Structures are given as C-alpha cells and as structure tokens.
Amino acid sequence: MDTKSIMIVGVGGQGTLLASRILGNAVISEGYDVKVSEVHGMSQRGGSVVTYVRYGKKVNSPIIDKGGADIILAFELLEALRALPFLKKGGKIIVNDQQIDPMPVIIGACEYPQDIENKLKENADTTVVNALTLAKQAGNMKAVNVVLIGVMAKNTDIPYEVWKETITKTVPEKFLEVNLKAFDLGYNS
C-alpha cells in the first residue's frame, strides 16, 4: 500500500489532537505503520493547530510537504484555505463550514476572507459539512471533531467497525455515547 497522508487543521480547542489520536489508533489497529506530528501555534488562544498523520506499510517521517496530503480534514474554513497548498493533485478536503475569527479579525486589523467555500471547491474535491449542527444533534457541540472523523472515515479503506472500536478505546467513558453518535452522524451525512 502507498503511504497515505492526512493533514488535520483547526484552531485551539476544537479537538484536533483527539481526532489525530483516533485516526492514529485506527490505522495502527489495521496493522499500518503510522507517524504523527503535531504543530501548535498559539493554540490556547485560538491559534492554528496542525497535525500530520501518515500511514502505510513503512513510514519514515510524519511531515507532509506542500502538495503531499491525500486528505485535508479542516475544522474551520480559513484553516482549510491556509492548508490548501498542502493538498496533492486529486486529493480531498473535508471542511466544517464554521468560521472562527482569528485575532487580527477580532481586533479589527483585517477582515475574514469572503467566499472561502467556493475558493476551496474551485481548487479541490471539497466536502463542506455543517459539523456543528450534527455535533449538537449528537448531544455536545464539542463533538465536531468526531463528526468530521466520521465523514473522513468513509474516504479511507478502514472498516466502519474498526472506527467504532477505536473511538470506544480512545474517548473517555463519560463522553463515549455522544462521540459514537457524532461519528455515525458524520459517517452517514
């Protein structure tokens, strides 16, 4: 199998790190070699968070170069746009339709870019998901990350049952029911 490269992008507090743990644990359980690298900006202040996950028969490095990501899983529109140069030709973007203003927008130094969805769709195979609504439907708006993992799971060769078992082993018990429901809502969306 060729090495698969998935880039998870969002802002601090959105659960990108849990999403990368779920993805990493799922591919390990399928017998793949996996490498994960996390890049934290000012994540505690709503800054960018980027996680690289690469898996395959043998993976030497977790780093994804520009033009190297098979999938970009984006928890916020502007972060998807920022990550677009990393997507390989023929790759896929899965993006939450949520907009979270970065600090320069909050303080009035610039405006949030307009028409990001169309810019993404013009440049890549893009699936836009209202993950926040699905997470609320699952019972907790913080489950956006697992909704998006569910959407992405359909674009991998990892069986549905493996994803469910991985979530059960990875997510704390008190949040398990909500997250399993969030995964199903994303998977079936």
C-alpha positions in Angstrom: 0.0 0.0 0.0 1.2 3.5 -0.8 1.7 5.8 2.2 -1.4 7.9 2.9 -1.0 11.5 4.3 -3.8 13.2 6.2 -3.5 16.8 7.5 -5.8 17.8 10.3 -6.2 21.6 10.7 -8.2 23.8 13.1 -7.8 26.2 15.9 -7.0 25.6 19.5 -9.9 24.0 21.5 -11.6 22.3 18.5 -10.3 18.8 19.3 -7.8 18.3 16.5 -5.5 16.4 18.8 -8.2 13.9 19.8 -9.1 13.5 16.1 -5.5 12.7 15.3 -5.3 10.1 18.2 -8.5 8.4 16.9 -7.1 8.3 13.3 -3.7 7.1 14.5 -5.1 4.4 16.7 -7.5 3.2 13.9 -4.7 2.8 11.4 -2.4 1.1 14.0 -5.2 -1.4 14.7 -5.2 -2.3 11.0 -1.5 -3.1 11.1 -0.2 0.0 9.4 3.0 1.9 10.4 1.9 5.4 11.5 3.7 8.6 12.2 2.1 11.6 13.8 3.4 15.1 14.2 1.6 18.0 15.9 2.3 21.7 15.3 0.8 24.0 17.9 0.5 27.7 17.2 -1.0 29.8 19.9 -3.5 27.0 20.3 -4.6 28.1 23.8 -5.6 31.5 22.3 -7.5 30.2 19.3 -4.4 29.9 17.1 -3.8 27.4 14.4 -3.2 23.8 15.2 -1.9 21.4 12.5 -1.5 17.6 12.8 0.2 15.4 10.2 -0.8 11.8 10.1 1.0 9.5 7.7 0.4 5.7 7.5 1.3 2.8 5.3 3.4 -0.3 5.1 6.5 1.7 6.3 6.6 5.4 7.1 9.8 7.2 7.7 8.6 10.7 8.5 5.4 12.3 9.8 5.9 15.6 7.9 3.7 16.4 4.9 5.2 18.7 2.3 3.3 21.0 0.1 1.4 19.1 -2.5 1.6 15.9 -0.4 -1.7 15.5 1.6 -4.2 13.0 0.3 -6.9 14.4 2.6 -7.1 17.7 4.5 -9.5 17.5 7.4 -10.3 21.1 8.3 -12.3 22.1 11.4 -12.7 25.7 10.2 -12.9 27.4 6.8 -10.0 29.7 6.9 -7.7 26.9 8.2 -8.8 24.8 5.2 -7.8 27.7 2.9 -4.4 28.1 4.6 -3.8 24.3 4.2 -4.8 24.2 0.5 -1.2 24.3 -0.8 -0.5 21.1 1.0 -3.2 19.1 -0.8 -1.9 16.8 -3.6 -3.5 16.9 -7.0 -6.6 14.7 -6.8 -6.7 15.0 -3.0 -9.8 15.7 -1.0 -10.8 18.4 1.5 -13.3 17.8 4.2 -14.2 21.0 5.9 -16.5 22.2 8.7 -18.5 25.2 7.5 -17.8 27.1 10.7 -16.0 30.4 10.7 -13.9 31.3 13.8 -12.4 34.8 13.7 -8.6 34.9 14.2 -7.1 37.6 16.4 -6.4 40.1 13.6 -10.1 40.0 12.6 -11.2 40.3 16.3 -9.1 43.4 16.8 -10.2 44.9 13.5 -6.8 44.8 11.8 -8.3 42.8 8.8 -11.5 41.2 7.6 -12.3 37.5 7.5 -11.9 36.4 3.8 -15.1 36.0 1.9 -16.3 33.2 -0.3 -13.9 30.6 1.1 -16.1 27.6 0.3 -16.2 28.5 -3.4 -12.4 29.1 -3.5 -11.9 25.6 -2.0 -14.3 24.0 -4.4 -12.6 25.7 -7.4 -9.3 24.2 -6.4 -10.1 20.7 -5.0 -12.6 18.0 -4.4 -14.3 19.6 -1.4 -16.9 18.3 1.0 -18.4 21.0 3.2 -20.1 19.8 6.4 -22.3 21.6 8.9 -20.5 19.6 11.6 -21.6 22.0 14.4 -25.2 21.2 13.8 -24.5 17.5 13.7 -22.5 17.7 16.9 -25.3 19.5 18.7 -27.7 16.8 17.4 -25.3 14.2 18.9 -25.6 15.9 22.2 -22.5 18.1 22.5 -21.2 20.9 20.3 -17.7 19.9 21.1 -18.1 16.7 19.2 -17.5 18.5 15.9 -14.1 16.7 15.7 -15.7 13.2 15.8 -18.4 14.2 13.3 -15.6 15.2 10.9 -13.7 11.9 11.6 -16.9 10.1 10.6 -17.1 12.0 7.3 -13.5 11.2 6.6 -13.8 7.6 7.6 -15.9 6.9 4.5 -12.9 8.1 2.4 -10.5 5.5 3.9 -10.1 1.8 3.5 -10.5 1.3 7.2 -13.7 -0.7 8.1 -16.6 1.1 9.9 -16.3 -1.4 12.8 -12.7 -0.6 13.4 -13.5 3.2 13.7 -16.2 2.5 16.2 -14.0 0.2 18.3 -11.2 2.7 18.1 -13.4 5.5 19.4 -14.6 3.3 22.2 -11.0 2.7 23.2 -9.8 6.3 22.8 -12.6 8.5 24.1 -13.2 8.8 27.8 -16.2 6.8 29.0 -18.2 9.8 30.1 -18.1 11.2 26.5 -18.3 7.9 24.7 -22.1 7.8 23.9 -22.1 11.4 22.4 -19.0 10.7 20.4 -20.2 7.4 18.9 -23.4 9.2 17.9 -21.4 12.1 16.4 -19.3 9.6 14.4 -22.4 7.9 13.0 -24.0 11.3 12.1 -20.8 12.3 10.2 -20.3 8.9 8.6 -23.9 8.9 7.3 -24.1 12.5 6.3 
